[in-house]
Amino acid sequence: MVWENELNERKRTILKSIIDDYIQSAQPVGSRTIARKHELGLGSATIRNEMADLEELGYITQPHTSAGRIPSDKGYRFYVENLMQIHSLAKGEMVIIRNAMDEKIEEINQLIRRASNIISNITGYTAVVMSPQLSKTVIKSVQLLNINERRTLVVVVAGGGIVHNRLINHEKTIGNIHIAKLNQAFNIIISGKTIDQISMPMIRDLQKDMNIPSEVVMPIFEAIEDCVRKIETADVYLDGITNILNYPEFNDLIKAREVLDLLKEKDIISQLALETSKKQLDFRIGSENEINEMKDLSIITTIYGREGKDMGTIGVIGPTRMTYGKVVSSIKYIGELLNREIIRMFGEDP
């Protein structure tokens, strides 16, 4: 940032003290508190003058005339880029996370749901995890199963234990011979290919080479296409939505309801995650968020997955007064464990 040279070492130390104290207490921080708690070798008057400078520069604000100071969004931004200490997770926390992630799960979306729950429990905030966009995932098989003469179950199986299915109702009777021919043809064309190698027009050309009525073939084509699209589409998982109510910033019921309603809008949260999905570590702090209901919230995200293949996003949404250092260490550690499990699940894929 252009203003990172505005602060000398003394101002930086005082700003860090204010933010660390405010994160812990949720109370405005005064000069006497800093002088007493942090042993900076400075008197209250000197600290008060430095705080006046920090306020004039926009790093802190005074919520009430007689109160101490609280960080501004600009102050938090400077903090995460220059002052924040990444705290190592406690050994007990690491054991809890590792044990939870070590329970062998063979389906990627179940793994991601587990990660979301762990992040929420460890940080105390709202966790958001977006599954990888699996365009590089290999389709392992297509299975057509006749339920009866007019109903067929289409099952598409992909790497990472992903299975999607769709039930088709036929207008006319379809025999097992047709089903067997289609099963063989689809698996020749689709099995072993990644999603981005599959051409739906190519699949539709099959009909020209098979003596099977179009009213039988087309619904199956469409069902396979729908299953492949669902595999490729990223899902978003949220955990701990109501955790926001544990913080005094949201004691106001109207404000709390607005935030809770926002967090329930998965399309909006998905878009927020997508906007940060190309960065190893991203912070959106308060007013940096375009959505009005997010102005008192911060979102921290990082990416995970197989480098160059299928990348997803994990993150945390909480008040701007969040424990940034602990959140970063938590999502990074869980991201590393997710990477390990994803490699295990997809390791056999090219």
C-alpha atoms as a printed R data frame, in Angstrom:
    type eleno elety resid chain resno       x       y       z
1   ATOM     1    CA   MET     A     1   0.000   0.000   0.000
2   ATOM     2    CA   VAL     A     2   1.171   3.541  -0.698
3   ATOM     3    CA   TRP     A     3   0.616   4.492   2.917
4   ATOM     4    CA   GLU     A     4   2.718   1.723   4.479
5   ATOM     5    CA   ASN     A     5   5.578   4.195   5.042
6   ATOM     6    CA   GLU     A     6   3.343   6.647   6.922
7   ATOM     7    CA   LEU     A     7   4.069   5.015  10.265
8   ATOM     8    CA   ASN     A     8   7.352   4.979  12.139
9   ATOM     9    CA   GLU     A     9   8.248   2.118  14.476
10  ATOM    10    CA   ARG     A    10   6.642   3.773  17.509
11  ATOM    11    CA   LYS     A    11   3.319   4.336  15.756
12  ATOM    12    CA   ARG     A    12   3.356   0.781  14.443
13  ATOM    13    CA   THR     A    13   3.925  -0.610  17.921
14  ATOM    14    CA   ILE     A    14   1.104   1.482  19.392
15  ATOM    15    CA   LEU     A    15  -1.275   0.572  16.550
16  ATOM    16    CA   LYS     A    16  -0.515  -3.117  17.033
17  ATOM    17    CA   SER     A    17  -1.149  -2.774  20.772
18  ATOM    18    CA   ILE     A    18  -4.506  -1.086  20.149
19  ATOM    19    CA   ILE     A    19  -5.630  -3.721  17.662
20  ATOM    20    CA   ASP     A    20  -4.442  -6.686  19.749
21  ATOM    21    CA   ASP     A    21  -6.219  -5.316  22.818
22  ATOM    22    CA   TYR     A    22  -9.410  -4.492  20.937
23  ATOM    23    CA   ILE     A    23  -9.542  -7.955  19.355
24  ATOM    24    CA   GLN     A    24  -9.369  -9.498  22.801
25  ATOM    25    CA   SER     A    25 -11.657  -7.143  24.743
26  ATOM    26    CA   ALA     A    26 -14.076  -5.581  22.204
27  ATOM    27    CA   GLN     A    27 -13.655  -2.393  24.250
28  ATOM    28    CA   PRO     A    28 -12.141   0.937  23.071
29  ATOM    29    CA   VAL     A    29  -8.486   1.143  24.069
30  ATOM    30    CA   GLY     A    30  -7.063   4.154  25.934
31  ATOM    31    CA   SER     A    31  -3.510   5.448  26.327
32  ATOM    32    CA   ARG     A    32  -3.328   4.420  29.989
33  ATOM    33    CA   THR     A    33  -4.250   0.832  29.129
34  ATOM    34    CA   ILE     A    34  -1.465   0.657  26.561
35  ATOM    35    CA   ALA     A    35   1.080   2.217  28.923
36  ATOM    36    CA   ARG     A    36   0.125  -0.194  31.719
37  ATOM    37    CA   LYS     A    37  -0.129  -3.441  29.726
38  ATOM    38    CA   HIS     A    38   2.529  -3.255  27.057
39  ATOM    39    CA   GLU     A    39   5.613  -1.773  28.750
40  ATOM    40    CA   LEU     A    40   6.562   0.356  25.779
41  ATOM    41    CA   GLY     A    41   8.703   2.690  27.855
42  ATOM    42    CA   LEU     A    42   6.368   5.553  26.936
43  ATOM    43    CA   GLY     A    43   4.203   7.744  29.133
44  ATOM    44    CA   SER     A    44   0.447   8.095  28.695
45  ATOM    45    CA   ALA     A    45   0.824  11.618  27.292
46  ATOM    46    CA   THR     A    46   3.263  10.483  24.593
47  ATOM    47    CA   ILE     A    47   1.040   7.560  23.679
48  ATOM    48    CA   ARG     A    48  -1.967   9.877  23.589
49  ATOM    49    CA   ASN     A    49  -0.201  12.175  21.114
50  ATOM    50    CA   GLU     A    50   0.762   9.235  18.895
51  ATOM    51    CA   MET     A    51  -2.820   7.984  19.022
52  ATOM    52    CA   ALA     A    52  -4.028  11.413  17.913
53  ATOM    53    CA   ASP     A    53  -1.696  11.147  14.910
54  ATOM    54    CA   LEU     A    54  -2.960   7.628  14.121
55  ATOM    55    CA   GLU     A    55  -6.518   8.898  14.257
56  ATOM    56    CA   GLU     A    56  -5.741  11.823  11.968
57  ATOM    57    CA   LEU     A    57  -4.134   9.391   9.498
58  ATOM    58    CA   GLY     A    58  -7.256   7.195   9.559
59  ATOM    59    CA   TYR     A    59  -5.868   4.077  11.265
60  ATOM    60    CA   ILE     A    60  -8.039   4.347  14.388
61  ATOM    61    CA   THR     A    61 -11.282   6.064  15.331
62  ATOM    62    CA   GLN     A    62 -12.953   7.289  18.492
63  ATOM    63    CA   PRO     A    63 -16.477   5.839  18.777
64  ATOM    64    CA   HIS     A    64 -17.506   8.221  21.599
65  ATOM    65    CA   THR     A    65 -16.073  11.491  22.871
66  ATOM    66    CA   SER     A    66 -15.009  10.063  26.217
67  ATOM    67    CA   ALA     A    67 -13.954   6.631  24.892
68  ATOM    68    CA   GLY     A    68 -10.629   5.212  23.857
69  ATOM    69    CA   ARG     A    69  -9.848   4.276  20.256
70  ATOM    70    CA   ILE     A    70 -10.783   1.347  18.035
71  ATOM    71    CA   PRO     A    71  -9.179   0.245  14.753
72  ATOM    72    CA   SER     A    72 -10.572   1.440  11.430
73  ATOM    73    CA   ASP     A    73 -10.687  -0.788   8.370
74  ATOM    74    CA   LYS     A    74  -7.513   0.967   7.206
75  ATOM    75    CA   GLY     A    75  -5.917   0.071  10.544
76  ATOM    76    CA   TYR     A    76  -6.886  -3.586  10.188
77  ATOM    77    CA   ARG     A    77  -5.557  -3.637   6.623
78  ATOM    78    CA   PHE     A    78  -2.180  -2.284   7.778
79  ATOM    79    CA   TYR     A    79  -2.219  -4.804  10.633
80  ATOM    80    CA   VAL     A    80  -2.732  -7.906   8.458
81  ATOM    81    CA   GLU     A    81  -0.130  -6.784   5.921
82  ATOM    82    CA   ASN     A    82   2.574  -5.528   8.290
83  ATOM    83    CA   LEU     A    83   1.963  -6.279  11.969
84  ATOM    84    CA   MET     A    84   0.007  -9.515  12.336
85  ATOM    85    CA   GLN     A    85   1.725 -12.448  13.992
86  ATOM    86    CA   ILE     A    86   0.724 -15.882  12.695
87  ATOM    87    CA   HIS     A    87   0.112 -17.859  15.874
88  ATOM    88    CA   SER     A    88   0.925 -21.546  15.871
89  ATOM    89    CA   LEU     A    89  -2.068 -23.661  16.746
90  ATOM    90    CA   ALA     A    90  -1.990 -25.229  20.188
91  ATOM    91    CA   LYS     A    91  -0.850 -28.844  20.169
92  ATOM    92    CA   GLY     A    92  -4.271 -29.951  21.395
93  ATOM    93    CA   GLU     A    93  -6.000 -28.100  18.541
94  ATOM    94    CA   MET     A    94  -3.692 -29.681  15.988
95  ATOM    95    CA   VAL     A    95  -4.409 -33.140  17.393
96  ATOM    96    CA   ILE     A    96  -8.180 -32.526  17.243
97  ATOM    97    CA   ILE     A    97  -7.960 -31.338  13.632
98  ATOM    98    CA   ARG     A    98  -5.646 -34.141  12.560
99  ATOM    99    CA   ASN     A    99  -7.769 -36.842  14.206
100 ATOM   100    CA   ALA     A   100 -10.921 -35.504  12.565
101 ATOM   101    CA   MET     A   101  -9.276 -35.343   9.140
102 ATOM   102    CA   ASP     A   102  -7.596 -38.747   9.549
103 ATOM   103    CA   GLU     A   103 -10.929 -40.572   9.568
104 ATOM   104    CA   LYS     A   104 -10.647 -42.024   6.093
105 ATOM   105    CA   ILE     A   105 -13.333 -40.519   3.870
106 ATOM   106    CA   GLU     A   106 -13.630 -41.706   0.298
107 ATOM   107    CA   GLU     A   107 -15.963 -39.022  -1.101
108 ATOM   108    CA   ILE     A   108 -14.644 -35.521  -1.648
109 ATOM   109    CA   ASN     A   109 -17.793 -33.583  -0.771
110 ATOM   110    CA   GLN     A   110 -18.051 -35.434   2.532
111 ATOM   111    CA   LEU     A   111 -14.416 -34.518   3.200
112 ATOM   112    CA   ILE     A   112 -15.129 -30.854   2.456
113 ATOM   113    CA   ARG     A   113 -18.157 -30.834   4.756
114 ATOM   114    CA   ARG     A   114 -15.930 -32.247   7.487
115 ATOM   115    CA   ALA     A   115 -13.323 -29.527   6.900
116 ATOM   116    CA   SER     A   116 -15.991 -26.818   7.080
117 ATOM   117    CA   ASN     A   117 -17.207 -28.112  10.431
118 ATOM   118    CA   ILE     A   118 -13.670 -28.278  11.837
119 ATOM   119    CA   ILE     A   119 -12.826 -24.714  10.743
120 ATOM   120    CA   SER     A   120 -15.965 -23.343  12.371
121 ATOM   121    CA   ASN     A   121 -15.323 -25.191  15.644
122 ATOM   122    CA   ILE     A   122 -11.650 -24.209  15.858
123 ATOM   123    CA   THR     A   123 -12.045 -20.509  14.978
124 ATOM   124    CA   GLY     A   124 -15.481 -19.812  16.471
125 ATOM   125    CA   TYR     A   125 -16.537 -18.003  13.278
126 ATOM   126    CA   THR     A   126 -18.492 -18.941  10.164
127 ATOM   127    CA   ALA     A   127 -16.600 -21.336   7.894
128 ATOM   128    CA   VAL     A   128 -17.041 -21.306   4.132
129 ATOM   129    CA   VAL     A   129 -15.542 -24.047   1.973
130 ATOM   130    CA   MET     A   130 -15.973 -24.210  -1.779
131 ATOM   131    CA   SER     A   131 -15.322 -27.562  -3.410
132 ATOM   132    CA   PRO     A   132 -12.884 -27.745  -6.323
133 ATOM   133    CA   GLN     A   133 -14.212 -27.166  -9.822
134 ATOM   134    CA   LEU     A   134 -13.516 -30.652 -11.086
135 ATOM   135    CA   SER     A   135 -12.973 -30.088 -14.797
136 ATOM   136    CA   LYS     A   136  -9.790 -32.200 -14.608
137 ATOM   137    CA   THR     A   137 -11.465 -35.103 -12.822
138 ATOM   138    CA   VAL     A   138 -11.608 -38.439 -14.606
139 ATOM   139    CA   ILE     A   139 -14.991 -40.047 -15.305
140 ATOM   140    CA   LYS     A   140 -14.593 -43.651 -14.228
141 ATOM   141    CA   SER     A   141 -17.803 -45.146 -15.553
142 ATOM   142    CA   VAL     A   142 -21.350 -44.602 -16.774
143 ATOM   143    CA   GLN     A   143 -23.930 -47.135 -15.673
144 ATOM   144    CA   LEU     A   144 -27.450 -47.516 -17.037
145 ATOM   145    CA   LEU     A   145 -29.731 -49.643 -14.880
146 ATOM   146    CA   ASN     A   146 -33.231 -50.633 -15.926
147 ATOM   147    CA   ILE     A   147 -35.558 -50.233 -12.965
148 ATOM   148    CA   ASN     A   148 -38.418 -51.499 -15.090
149 ATOM   149    CA   GLU     A   149 -39.421 -51.332 -18.779
150 ATOM   150    CA   ARG     A   150 -40.063 -47.580 -18.631
151 ATOM   151    CA   ARG     A   151 -37.630 -46.350 -15.992
152 ATOM   152    CA   THR     A   152 -33.831 -46.177 -16.233
153 ATOM   153    CA   LEU     A   153 -31.346 -45.038 -13.587
154 ATOM   154    CA   VAL     A   154 -28.325 -43.209 -15.024
155 ATOM   155    CA   VAL     A   155 -25.260 -43.278 -12.747
156 ATOM   156    CA   VAL     A   156 -22.033 -41.371 -13.480
157 ATOM   157    CA   VAL     A   157 -19.010 -42.210 -11.305
158 ATOM   158    CA   ALA     A   158 -15.992 -39.900 -11.159
159 ATOM   159    CA   GLY     A   159 -12.677 -39.746  -9.295
160 ATOM   160    CA   GLY     A   160 -12.734 -38.791  -5.634
161 ATOM   161    CA   GLY     A   161 -15.696 -41.064  -4.952
162 ATOM   162    CA   ILE     A   162 -18.103 -38.671  -6.657
163 ATOM   163    CA   VAL     A   163 -21.354 -40.243  -7.819
164 ATOM   164    CA   HIS     A   164 -24.301 -38.484  -9.450
165 ATOM   165    CA   ASN     A   165 -27.424 -40.137 -10.740
166 ATOM   166    CA   ARG     A   166 -30.690 -39.301 -12.413
167 ATOM   167    CA   LEU     A   167 -33.847 -41.340 -12.899
168 ATOM   168    CA   ILE     A   168 -35.474 -41.257 -16.352
169 ATOM   169    CA   ASN     A   169 -39.099 -42.013 -17.169
170 ATOM   170    CA   HIS     A   170 -39.489 -43.247 -20.762
171 ATOM   171    CA   GLU     A   171 -42.595 -42.711 -22.836
172 ATOM   172    CA   LYS     A   172 -42.086 -46.104 -24.473
173 ATOM   173    CA   THR     A   173 -40.829 -49.469 -23.340
174 ATOM   174    CA   ILE     A   174 -37.025 -49.857 -23.431
175 ATOM   175    CA   GLY     A   175 -35.466 -53.304 -23.430
176 ATOM   176    CA   ASN     A   176 -32.349 -54.632 -21.783
177 ATOM   177    CA   ILE     A   177 -30.668 -55.103 -25.178
178 ATOM   178    CA   HIS     A   178 -30.831 -51.359 -25.885
179 ATOM   179    CA   ILE     A   179 -29.573 -50.586 -22.389
180 ATOM   180    CA   ALA     A   180 -26.630 -52.966 -22.802
181 ATOM   181    CA   LYS     A   181 -25.641 -51.411 -26.155
182 ATOM   182    CA   LEU     A   182 -25.828 -47.879 -24.720
183 ATOM   183    CA   ASN     A   183 -23.869 -48.882 -21.636
184 ATOM   184    CA   GLN     A   184 -21.042 -50.207 -23.750
185 ATOM   185    CA   ALA     A   185 -21.033 -47.251 -26.146
186 ATOM   186    CA   PHE     A   186 -21.043 -44.573 -23.449
187 ATOM   187    CA   ASN     A   187 -18.235 -46.210 -21.496
188 ATOM   188    CA   ILE     A   188 -16.076 -46.454 -24.619
189 ATOM   189    CA   ILE     A   189 -16.490 -42.719 -25.245
190 ATOM   190    CA   ILE     A   190 -16.537 -41.345 -21.687
191 ATOM   191    CA   SER     A   191 -14.697 -43.650 -19.263
192 ATOM   192    CA   GLY     A   192 -11.106 -42.629 -18.577
193 ATOM   193    CA   LYS     A   193 -11.545 -39.082 -19.871
194 ATOM   194    CA   THR     A   194 -11.492 -35.907 -17.814
195 ATOM   195    CA   ILE     A   195 -14.625 -33.781 -17.788
196 ATOM   196    CA   ASP     A   196 -13.073 -31.107 -19.980
197 ATOM   197    CA   GLN     A   197 -12.233 -33.756 -22.609
198 ATOM   198    CA   ILE     A   198 -15.854 -34.837 -22.968
199 ATOM   199    CA   SER     A   199 -17.758 -33.301 -25.842
200 ATOM   200    CA   MET     A   200 -21.513 -33.562 -25.568
201 ATOM   201    CA   PRO     A   201 -21.994 -33.141 -29.354
202 ATOM   202    CA   MET     A   202 -19.605 -36.073 -29.744
203 ATOM   203    CA   ILE     A   203 -21.825 -38.168 -27.475
204 ATOM   204    CA   ARG     A   204 -24.927 -37.161 -29.405
205 ATOM   205    CA   ASP     A   205 -23.290 -38.363 -32.632
206 ATOM   206    CA   LEU     A   206 -23.567 -41.854 -31.188
207 ATOM   207    CA   GLN     A   207 -27.211 -41.924 -32.093
208 ATOM   208    CA   LYS     A   208 -26.343 -41.870 -35.794
209 ATOM   209    CA   ASP     A   209 -24.325 -45.070 -35.373
210 ATOM   210    CA   MET     A   210 -26.854 -46.958 -33.241
211 ATOM   211    CA   ASN     A   211 -30.138 -48.442 -34.271
212 ATOM   212    CA   ILE     A   212 -31.968 -47.133 -31.212
213 ATOM   213    CA   PRO     A   213 -34.939 -44.719 -31.349
214 ATOM   214    CA   SER     A   214 -34.070 -41.091 -30.529
215 ATOM   215    CA   GLU     A   215 -36.882 -40.894 -27.950
216 ATOM   216    CA   VAL     A   216 -34.966 -43.547 -26.001
217 ATOM   217    CA   VAL     A   217 -31.454 -42.199 -26.520
218 ATOM   218    CA   MET     A   218 -31.957 -38.444 -26.044
219 ATOM   219    CA   PRO     A   219 -33.280 -38.562 -22.450
220 ATOM   220    CA   ILE     A   220 -30.271 -40.699 -21.501
221 ATOM   221    CA   PHE     A   221 -27.899 -38.263 -23.242
222 ATOM   222    CA   GLU     A   222 -29.460 -35.383 -21.307
223 ATOM   223    CA   ALA     A   223 -29.258 -37.272 -18.013
224 ATOM   224    CA   ILE     A   224 -25.545 -37.987 -18.515
225 ATOM   225    CA   GLU     A   225 -24.949 -34.348 -19.429
226 ATOM   226    CA   ASP     A   226 -26.767 -33.241 -16.283
227 ATOM   227    CA   CYS     A   227 -24.724 -35.602 -14.077
228 ATOM   228    CA   VAL     A   228 -21.420 -34.420 -15.612
229 ATOM   229    CA   ARG     A   229 -22.440 -30.777 -15.120
230 ATOM   230    CA   LYS     A   230 -23.183 -31.441 -11.431
231 ATOM   231    CA   ILE     A   231 -19.791 -33.090 -10.952
232 ATOM   232    CA   GLU     A   232 -18.052 -30.109 -12.553
233 ATOM   233    CA   THR     A   233 -19.983 -27.463 -10.599
234 ATOM   234    CA   ALA     A   234 -18.395 -26.265  -7.354
235 ATOM   235    CA   ASP     A   235 -20.503 -26.591  -4.202
236 ATOM   236    CA   VAL     A   236 -20.239 -24.273  -1.218
237 ATOM   237    CA   TYR     A   237 -20.556 -25.425   2.392
238 ATOM   238    CA   LEU     A   238 -21.104 -23.157   5.387
239 ATOM   239    CA   ASP     A   239 -20.814 -24.050   9.042
240 ATOM   240    CA   GLY     A   240 -21.345 -22.026  12.191
241 ATOM   241    CA   ILE     A   241 -23.622 -19.385  10.666
242 ATOM   242    CA   THR     A   242 -25.052 -18.492  14.088
243 ATOM   243    CA   ASN     A   243 -21.559 -18.113  15.619
244 ATOM   244    CA   ILE     A   244 -21.784 -14.449  14.658
245 ATOM   245    CA   LEU     A   245 -24.319 -13.977  17.468
246 ATOM   246    CA   ASN     A   246 -21.575 -14.689  20.018
247 ATOM   247    CA   TYR     A   247 -19.900 -11.336  19.322
248 ATOM   248    CA   PRO     A   248 -21.055  -8.047  20.898
249 ATOM   249    CA   GLU     A   249 -20.844  -6.209  17.564
250 ATOM   250    CA   PHE     A   250 -24.025  -8.044  16.600
251 ATOM   251    CA   ASN     A   251 -26.066  -7.589  19.777
252 ATOM   252    CA   ASP     A   252 -28.415  -5.379  17.765
253 ATOM   253    CA   LEU     A   253 -31.123  -7.777  16.590
254 ATOM   254    CA   ILE     A   254 -31.816  -5.985  13.303
255 ATOM   255    CA   LYS     A   255 -28.130  -5.930  12.416
256 ATOM   256    CA   ALA     A   256 -27.725  -9.574  13.439
257 ATOM   257    CA   ARG     A   257 -30.714 -10.643  11.330
258 ATOM   258    CA   GLU     A   258 -29.336  -8.837   8.257
259 ATOM   259    CA   VAL     A   259 -26.014 -10.656   8.614
260 ATOM   260    CA   LEU     A   260 -27.646 -14.047   9.243
261 ATOM   261    CA   ASP     A   261 -29.893 -13.600   6.208
262 ATOM   262    CA   LEU     A   262 -26.827 -12.753   4.107
263 ATOM   263    CA   LEU     A   263 -24.901 -15.818   5.292
264 ATOM   264    CA   LYS     A   264 -27.815 -18.029   4.262
265 ATOM   265    CA   GLU     A   265 -27.562 -16.772   0.666
266 ATOM   266    CA   LYS     A   266 -25.283 -19.435  -0.781
267 ATOM   267    CA   ASP     A   267 -25.132 -17.805  -4.211
268 ATOM   268    CA   ILE     A   268 -23.736 -14.605  -2.691
269 ATOM   269    CA   ILE     A   269 -21.248 -16.464  -0.493
270 ATOM   270    CA   SER     A   270 -20.181 -18.578  -3.487
271 ATOM   271    CA   GLN     A   271 -19.488 -15.416  -5.459
272 ATOM   272    CA   LEU     A   272 -17.432 -13.983  -2.590
273 ATOM   273    CA   ALA     A   273 -15.370 -17.189  -2.480
274 ATOM   274    CA   LEU     A   274 -14.907 -17.204  -6.259
275 ATOM   275    CA   GLU     A   275 -13.653 -13.608  -6.226
276 ATOM   276    CA   THR     A   276 -10.798 -14.660  -3.933
277 ATOM   277    CA   SER     A   277 -10.198 -18.119  -5.420
278 ATOM   278    CA   LYS     A   278  -6.968 -17.245  -7.274
279 ATOM   279    CA   LYS     A   279  -4.999 -15.984  -4.280
280 ATOM   280    CA   GLN     A   280  -2.994 -18.037  -1.801
281 ATOM   281    CA   LEU     A   281  -4.242 -15.797   1.004
282 ATOM   282    CA   ASP     A   282  -6.836 -13.047   0.688
283 ATOM   283    CA   PHE     A   283  -8.399 -10.601   3.156
284 ATOM   284    CA   ARG     A   284 -11.570  -8.564   2.572
285 ATOM   285    CA   ILE     A   285 -11.981  -6.233   5.523
286 ATOM   286    CA   GLY     A   286 -15.153  -4.328   6.378
287 ATOM   287    CA   SER     A   287 -15.773  -1.557   3.843
288 ATOM   288    CA   GLU     A   288 -13.577  -3.357   1.291
289 ATOM   289    CA   ASN     A   289 -16.577  -5.646   0.763
290 ATOM   290    CA   GLU     A   290 -19.021  -4.354  -1.833
291 ATOM   291    CA   ILE     A   291 -22.069  -5.876  -0.135
292 ATOM   292    CA   ASN     A   292 -23.521  -3.482   2.428
293 ATOM   293    CA   GLU     A   293 -24.318  -6.219   5.001
294 ATOM   294    CA   MET     A   294 -20.628  -7.219   4.907
295 ATOM   295    CA   LYS     A   295 -19.349  -3.793   6.000
296 ATOM   296    CA   ASP     A   296 -18.853  -4.980   9.592
297 ATOM   297    CA   LEU     A   297 -17.412  -8.335   8.551
298 ATOM   298    CA   SER     A   298 -14.101  -9.637   7.287
299 ATOM   299    CA   ILE     A   299 -13.569 -12.679   5.083
300 ATOM   300    CA   ILE     A   300 -10.247 -14.501   4.937
301 ATOM   301    CA   THR     A   301  -9.704 -17.181   2.308
302 ATOM   302    CA   THR     A   302  -6.993 -19.452   1.007
303 ATOM   303    CA   ILE     A   303  -6.933 -21.985  -1.801
304 ATOM   304    CA   TYR     A   304  -6.385 -25.722  -1.656
305 ATOM   305    CA   GLY     A   305  -6.275 -28.628  -4.073
306 ATOM   306    CA   ARG     A   306  -4.087 -30.203  -6.727
307 ATOM   307    CA   GLU     A   307  -1.831 -27.550  -8.216
308 ATOM   308    CA   GLY     A   308  -2.798 -26.802 -11.785
309 ATOM   309    CA   LYS     A   309  -5.818 -29.101 -11.685
310 ATOM   310    CA   ASP     A   310  -8.752 -28.743  -9.297
311 ATOM   311    CA   MET     A   311  -8.567 -25.828  -6.862
312 ATOM   312    CA   GLY     A   312 -11.074 -24.982  -4.154
313 ATOM   313    CA   THR     A   313 -11.384 -22.252  -1.534
314 ATOM   314    CA   ILE     A   314 -11.563 -22.406   2.256
315 ATOM   315    CA   GLY     A   315 -12.208 -19.407   4.441
316 ATOM   316    CA   VAL     A   316 -13.713 -17.751   7.471
317 ATOM   317    CA   ILE     A   317 -16.267 -14.964   7.831
318 ATOM   318    CA   GLY     A   318 -16.355 -13.052  11.099
319 ATOM   319    CA   PRO     A   319 -16.413  -9.569  12.617
320 ATOM   320    CA   THR     A   320 -13.686  -7.184  11.533
321 ATOM   321    CA   ARG     A   321 -12.465  -7.636  15.122
322 ATOM   322    CA   MET     A   322 -11.432 -11.220  14.453
323 ATOM   323    CA   THR     A   323  -8.312 -13.043  15.608
324 ATOM   324    CA   TYR     A   324  -6.638 -12.761  12.215
325 ATOM   325    CA   GLY     A   325  -3.439 -14.579  13.159
326 ATOM   326    CA   LYS     A   326  -5.221 -17.640  14.519
327 ATOM   327    CA   VAL     A   327  -7.644 -17.773  11.588
328 ATOM   328    CA   VAL     A   328  -4.790 -17.717   9.074
329 ATOM   329    CA   SER     A   329  -2.878 -20.483  10.846
330 ATOM   330    CA   SER     A   330  -6.083 -22.563  11.142
331 ATOM   331    CA   ILE     A   331  -7.154 -22.403   7.505
332 ATOM   332    CA   LYS     A   332  -3.596 -22.935   6.276
333 ATOM   333    CA   TYR     A   333  -3.162 -26.047   8.417
334 ATOM   334    CA   ILE     A   334  -6.537 -27.476   7.432
335 ATOM   335    CA   GLY     A   335  -5.762 -26.631   3.810
336 ATOM   336    CA   GLU     A   336  -2.561 -28.693   4.016
337 ATOM   337    CA   LEU     A   337  -4.511 -31.656   5.406
338 ATOM   338    CA   LEU     A   338  -7.148 -31.247   2.696
339 ATOM   339    CA   ASN     A   339  -4.426 -31.290   0.050
340 ATOM   340    CA   ARG     A   340  -3.047 -34.522   1.479
341 ATOM   341    CA   GLU     A   341  -6.464 -36.199   1.427
342 ATOM   342    CA   ILE     A   342  -7.280 -34.961  -2.078
343 ATOM   343    CA   ILE     A   343  -4.001 -36.342  -3.397
344 ATOM   344    CA   ARG     A   344  -4.868 -39.661  -1.733
345 ATOM   345    CA   MET     A   345  -8.333 -39.667  -3.332
346 ATOM   346    CA   PHE     A   346  -7.282 -38.571  -6.805
347 ATOM   347    CA   GLY     A   347  -3.735 -39.894  -6.801
348 ATOM   348    CA   GLU     A   348  -4.523 -42.596  -9.280
349 ATOM   349    CA   ASP     A   349  -5.880 -40.058 -11.792
350 ATOM   350    CA   PRO     A   350  -3.533 -38.765 -14.513
